Structure formats: structure tokens, C-alpha cells
Amino acid sequence: MIGSSSVAFLAAAEEKAPRLYPLFFLMSRTGLRLGEALALKWDDLDLVRGELRVERALGPEGETDTPKSGHGRTVDLGTSTCDLLHQLHVDAGEAALTQGGPLCPWIFPSVEGGLMPHITPQKAFGRVLKAAGLPSHYTCHSLRHTYASLLLADGVSPAYVQEQLGHASIELTVGTYGRWLRKRAPGAVDRLDGKEVVAKRPGMVAARDSGARNPSSQPLEMAEREGFEPSVAGSPLHVISSHADSTTLASLLNNLLKLLQLVVTKW
């Protein structure tokens, strides 16, 4: 399911399956597996930080277990997803108040208030596909594939996508979605020239001159950029060249020793 198909699907879902639209939208924006999304609780959300915790997954037979990776993970939420979940929480709270009961702990409960079985969204997914005029071979898992493919095609780090999806290794992520990785990066090598140049003094790295700057801030900025331990602000930053000539250094020490011996002799 490519990006345009995902848009068409969600538009049809909002019209034809409004109760399950939030579920499908969340899956398309987080890459959650169906079982992971169905097992979400309100306590798993942190809408202030824009995150959710995947701590469990609902199996096809109705059993709950740890996610497929064997451990939980934190998944980032976009602004639109946070807004949708916030409104869903408000609506659920108002419904519980009207019915005079407690708020259901599950974000996407069944009509009876328990865990929603896989078959419910799977059947609704098929109906929405038909309404949207999309191929019938798509499944709920296609939303996960679309999420990963769009991120990688946009140049997002495979390591980030791996963490979001909960893959056990980055090899699995790249092996599954490698064809969506950018193969070319026009202008990338030219951007190296805009960051720094090697100075004439060996072993010293200096920033390319870009106008007047505060001299006292340059050593600290250079240290932060190069990963050195920053010196005290305003003091010079000394960098010893990794290419220093050991022979020359030994010669200088030898000459210094001879000079000291001469001084002692004269005294």
C-alpha cells in the first residue's frame, strides 16, 4: 500500500468504519502490529511527551503476551495522532460518565468492553478496501509496511525505523524494506566542504571562516563539534597532532639535555 493508497483507505475508513478509524489511523502513523494496537491501554499513553509504550500484544486466539520482539518499546507519536487519541480519551470518558461506570482501560475495546478480537478490524478492513477501490490482497499489516516504507523513502535513519517497529535487528529492517532506502544523495559530498577544512598546521582542525565571530567561543564550539573534552571557555584549545614525528621529538629532547649539561659544566 503506497502513500496515496493509504490516504484513500483512511478517508474511506472515516466514512465507512468510523468506530475503527482511530485504530487504523494509529497503525498507519506508528507501524504497530494489529495485536499491539488492540492491547493498548490508556496508561500506555504519554500525550505530553508524544509517546506510547508497547508492553503487550493480543494474539489471534485472544491471549495477551509480550510483543513479538520479546520486550516492550517506546514509539513516537505525531501531533495529529496525539490530537486524535486525546479526543478519543475525552469521548470515552464522557461515555463512561453517561453510563455511570468506570473508564474502560483498553483504548480500542470491544462493544462489550473487553479486548477487541482480531476478526473485528480485519473484516472492517476488507469492507473499507472495497469502498476505497483498493486491491483486496491488502491486510491490516499493510499499514505497518506503508509506515516503514514512507519513513525510509523520506531519508529517515533505518536504525530509528527499526526501533519504532520493534525489529530484533537492523538487518531485518533493511532486508525487509531495503528497496525503499535512498540509493543516491545528490550534493552530499559537497556539503562536507561547507562544514570544515583542514588548516595548514598538521593536526589542527579549524572551522571555515564565515564572517566575524567571537574568538573566545571558537575553541569551545570546535571542541563540541569534534567531540573533544571542552576546555574552559575563553582559553585556547590545544590539540596534539596524531601525526607528530616521534623522531623529531626525540631529537629536541636530546638537544635540551645537551644544553642542560653545558650549563651545569659552566657553573
N, C-alpha and C positions, 0 to 999 in steps of 0.2 A: 504494500500500500504506500504510494508515494505521497508527497505533501498535499497535492491538490485533492487526491482521493480522501485523505484524512479530513480535510476541510469539508468536503461534500458529505462524508459519513457523519461528522459531528453535527452538521446542520440538519441532516435528516433525523439523527438521534434526538435532537432537541424537540423536534416536532412529533415524531412517531413513538418515542420512548422517553418521555420527559423524566420519569422517575429514575431511569437508569442513565440518563445523560451525564450527571455528575460523575458517576463511576467511569464511564467511557472517557470523559474529558480528563479525569485524573490519570488514567492509564496512559493516555496519549501524551501527557505532559511530564510523566515521571518514569515511564518504562517499567512500571510494576507488572509483575505477573498477575493473572486473574486471581489466583488463590491468595496472593499477598494483599491485593486491594480489598478483597472480600473479608479478610481477617483484621482489617484496621479498626482500632478503637479511637475514640475521641482523645484519650490520654496519650496517644502516639503523636499527636499534632503539636507543633510549636509554631503558630502562625506569626508570632512576633519575630522569631528568627528566620521564618520561612523554611521550615524543615519538618520532616516526618520521620519516625522510626519504623522500620520494618522489623518486627520482632517475631512474627508468626505467619503461617500460611495455612489456608484452608484447602484440604485435599478434596479430590473428586467424590470421595465417599463420605464427606462431612467431617473428617477428622482434622484436628489442628496440630501442626508440628512446626519445627523451626523452618526458616526459609530454605530453599534448595541449596544455597551455599553452605548451610550448616550453622550460620550465625547471623545476627541482626546487622543492619546497616542504617546509616542516615542518608536520606535523599533530599535534595534541594527542591524547593517549591518556588515557582514563578509568581509574580504579583497576581495574575489573573486566576491562578489556581488557589492562592490564598483567599482571594475575594470570594470565589465560588464556595470554598469549604466554610468560610465564615458565615455566609448566608445560609448554607445548608445546616450549620450548627444552630443558628438562630431559629430556623424553621422547625428543626427537631425539638428544640426547647419549648417553643410555643405549642407544638402538638402534644408534647408530654404534659404541659401545664393544663391544656384543654381537657385531656383525658384523665387528669388527676393522678398520674403515675410518674415514676422516675424516668429520667432520660435514658434511653437505650444506650448501652456502652458501645455498640457497633455503629460505625459510620454508615455502612450500607446493609442494614438489616433486612430480613425477610418481612413479609406482611405480618407474620405472627410475632415479630420482634426478635427472632433468633438469627443465627447465621444464614445468609442467603446462599442456597446451593448453586453450584456452577451452572447447572442447566438453565436457570432463570436468565442470566445475562447472555448465555450462549444462544438461546432461542431468540431473544430480543435482538442480538447482534445480526442474526440471519435476516430478520424482518427489516432491519434498518438498511442492510446491504441492498436488499431488493428495492426498497423505496428510493435509495440513492442511485440505483442503476449501476452498482459496482459488482465485480465478479464474486460469485458465491464461494470461491475457494478461500477467501479471506476469513480469518478467525480473530477472536479477541487477542490472541498473541501477536497478531499483525500490528497492533497499536504499539507494542513494545519494539518490534523491529523498525517501525517508522520513526519512533522517538530516537533510537540509536543512530539510524541512518542519517537523519536530518542533522543531528549534532555533529557527526563526523564529517559530513559533506560541508558543514559550515566552518570546519577547521578546528573544532574543539579537540582537546587532547584525548587520545584513546584511554589514557590512564584515568581521566575523570569519568569518561563514559563507563569504563569497567567498574568503578566504584559505585556509580549511580545504578547500574544494572545488577550489581551483586555477583559478577562473574568471579570465579575462583582464580583466574589468571588473566593477564592481559593478552596472552596468546589466544585464549578463547574469544576474546572480544575482536581482536584483529583478524583472526581466522574466520569469524562469522561475518564481520562487516567490513573486511579489508577493501572490498571494491568501492566503498564509499569514501575511503581516505583520499585526501588530495595528493595527487602524484606530482604536481608541479607547484612551484611557489615563485611566480614571476616577481623579480625585483628583490628577492630575499637576500641574495648575496650583496646587492648594492646597499642594503640597509646596514650592513656591517660597517661600511665606510662612514656612516653618519654617527656611529656610537663612540669610537675611539681610534687613535692612531698610535703607532709605536714611536716614541721620542728618539732622538739621536743617541742619548745616553743609554747604553745597554742596561736592561733590567728595569727600566723605569717606564711606566705607562702613564700617559697624560691624556686628558680629555681634549678633543678638538676644540680650538678656540671658537667660541660662538658669541663673542661680544664681551663687554665689561662684566666681571664677576667679582664677588667678594673674595679676596685672596685667602682670608682666614678660613673660609668654608670649603676651599678646594680640597685640602688633604682629607677632611672627614668624608666629603662626598665621594672621593676616589676610593677611600677605604671601604665604604659601604657598597660601592659598585663592584669592587674587585673581590670582596669577601675577606679583606684583611681585618685584623682587630683594629678598630678605630683608635687613633691617638687622641690626646687631649685637644679639644677644639682650639685652633689658633696656632698650634705648634706644628713644625714641619713634620711631614711623614717621610721617614727614611725607608727605602725599600732596597734590600740587598739583592743584587742580581744573582739569579740562579746559574748564570753563565760566567761567574767570576773565575779568573785564571788562577788556579792554585799555585802554579809555578811563579807567577808574578808576586803573589802574596808572600811566598816563602823567601823570595829574593829581597823584598822590602824588610822583612823581619831580620834577615841576615845582616843587611846594611845597618839597621838600627842597632843590632848587637855590637857590631864593629865600632860604631860611633860611641857607644857607651864605654867600651873597653878603652878607647882613645882618651876619653875624658878622665877615666879613673887613672890612667897612666900619667897624665899631665898633673894631676893633683898629687 
